[in-house]
Amino acid sequence: MPAPAQAASVLVVDDEPDLRTLYELTLLREGHAVVAAPDLTQAREWLAQQHFDVLISDMRLPDGLGLELLRELGDAQRPEKCIVITAYGSAENAVESLKAGAFDYLTKPVDLKQLRGAVTAALQSRQSPTAPNGTGAAAGANGAADGAARKPAPTSSGSQSLRRIVGGSPSIVQIKARIEKVASSMAPVLILGESGTGKELVARAVHDCSHRSSGPFVAVNCGAIPENLIEAEFFGARKGAYTGATTDREGYFQAARGGTLFLDEIGDLPLAMQAKLLRVIQERRVRALGGVQEEAVDVRLVSATHRDLNALVQAGQFRQDLFYRLNVIGLRTPALRERREDLPNLVHALLARLCAESGQGVPEMSPRALAWLQARELPGNVRELENLLQRALALSSGETLEPHDFGEEAEDADEIPTVPDALSPADGPGTATPPHPPEEIPADLQAYLDQQERQVLLKALRESDFNRTAAAARLGLNLRQMRYRIQRLGIAMPSSDDDDAS
């Protein structure tokens, strides 16, 4: 038969002669150039002679484990995409193989359609735009090697997704590096982290940095689907499968074909659906609700949850075997309190985006406002920060955001110990100067700070003949900020003071 467009060189390593021959014949019929080895020793001899496009290896061999071969290839930066064959139900072996650098794994007894599909997916990943120099199956079919494989650079969409993960803290640098590392694998990814920490942003970056970036990215909130509709939503439904099913419809797995399926809040998935999802992951085939035949699905699974899945497993609320299948590669999104140094950059990025969406200019953040945000707990993390900034933009009338723009004046007064220092007086006579530190530590810090702020404001007002507009200008404040401080500190103003309208 004629060789397919994706003809490749394949090395098969298995100690069972019948299986080795079966794999070899199956791939030869696909037009691939295949050589076989019964153990690690002969496999290493073949690898010393040439590079291959794909390596298929059994996990257990007479002279060692297939994992040894994977690690050796990884250390040498070889170009081969590795597919490991493991015993049925051995999730631990599958996890270990993928962590060692395997592109994919198959369980015994091996479905030959799955074998052909895994080889095709491996070749597509080599020939994707992220592959070095566009080399791949065609070059490997001649048994030639063009040197050690280089690490693929992220695509333009991948680079953009990584830039959207704002921050330079160690935890953010680490998670970006891990995203680039795991993107080229087919291994399932489990993202753990508190609500509002950007788990979907990380999932999107994994997709955009992978060879599947040109395919769809389908995001699903598992906790938002009614339980009686969840199977149809996931796997599709045939006409007449249930009341209201007037036409055939595809599910999330079909919609994500060739791309990535992101299952958010996977911890909220009902137990009955967990069992069905596990079978789909194992078989890589789905049957639509009301359908008769199964169809193969080619998706990469990325899951996320803010819940403790280990605790759910112990409580019997989450299947342990599904947990092992999903948690092949783990990523953790840090809480905002763990990366406080990123907050100024986050504020700038969020303000820029929010203002671009509303078509308004980007305001400045006063030091007091930034200090107020830094002092907050922000249990909702980046999502809560975004909501606070959105509210401040709606309430603010100036070009600078101040604490009172966040709508929490009473709390602001108690929380921010930087009142005098936040004032930015203009140069010239009558400039307000910060007070000297007290000789003794005050018993009530806020009362002391209020007193000092009151003195500074009164000095500026007296020297401006109680013209609030002029006094505010001398202190680097706008009129609204000045009025707020006068009212909060209970400063009496002359009854004839109506200069603010001028």
Sequence and secondary structure as in RCSB ss.txt:
>XXXX:A:sequence
MPAPAQAASVLVVDDEPDLRTLYELTLLREGHAVVAAPDLTQAREWLAQQHFDVLISDMRLPDGLGLELLRELGD
AQRPEKCIVITAYGSAENAVESLKAGAFDYLTKPVDLKQLRGAVTAALQSRQSPTAPNGTGAAAGANGAADGAAR
KPAPTSSGSQSLRRIVGGSPSIVQIKARIEKVASSMAPVLILGESGTGKELVARAVHDCSHRSSGPFVAVNCGAI
PENLIEAEFFGARKGAYTGATTDREGYFQAARGGTLFLDEIGDLPLAMQAKLLRVIQERRVRALGGVQEEAVDVR
LVSATHRDLNALVQAGQFRQDLFYRLNVIGLRTPALRERREDLPNLVHALLARLCAESGQGVPEMSPRALAWLQA
RELPGNVRELENLLQRALALSSGETLEPHDFGEEAEDADEIPTVPDALSPADGPGTATPPHPPEEIPADLQAYLD
QQERQVLLKALRESDFNRTAAAARLGLNLRQMRYRIQRLGIAMPSSDDDDAS
>XXXX:A:secstr
    TT  EEEEE S HHHHHHHHHHHHHTT EEEEESSHHHHHHHHHH   SEEEEESEETTEEHHHHHHHHHH
TT   EEEEEE TT HHHHHHHHHTT SEEEESS  HHHHHHHHHHHHHHHHSTTSGGG  HHHHHTT   SS  
     HHHHHHHHHS   SHHHHHHHHHHHHHTTS   EEEE  TTS HHHHHHHHHHTSTTTTS EEEEEGGGS
 TTTHHHHHH B TTSSTT  S B  HHHHTTTSEEEEETGGGS HHHHHHHHHHHHH EE  BT SS EE   E
EEEEESS HHHHHHTTSS HHHHHHHTTEEEE   GGG GGGHHHHHHHHHHHHHHHHT    EE HHHHHHHHH
S  TTHHHHHHHHHHHHHHH  SSEE GGGGT HHHHHHH   HHHH    SSTT        SS  SSHHHHHH
HHHHHHHHHHHHTTTT HHHHHHHTT  HHHHHHHHHHHT    TT  GGG 
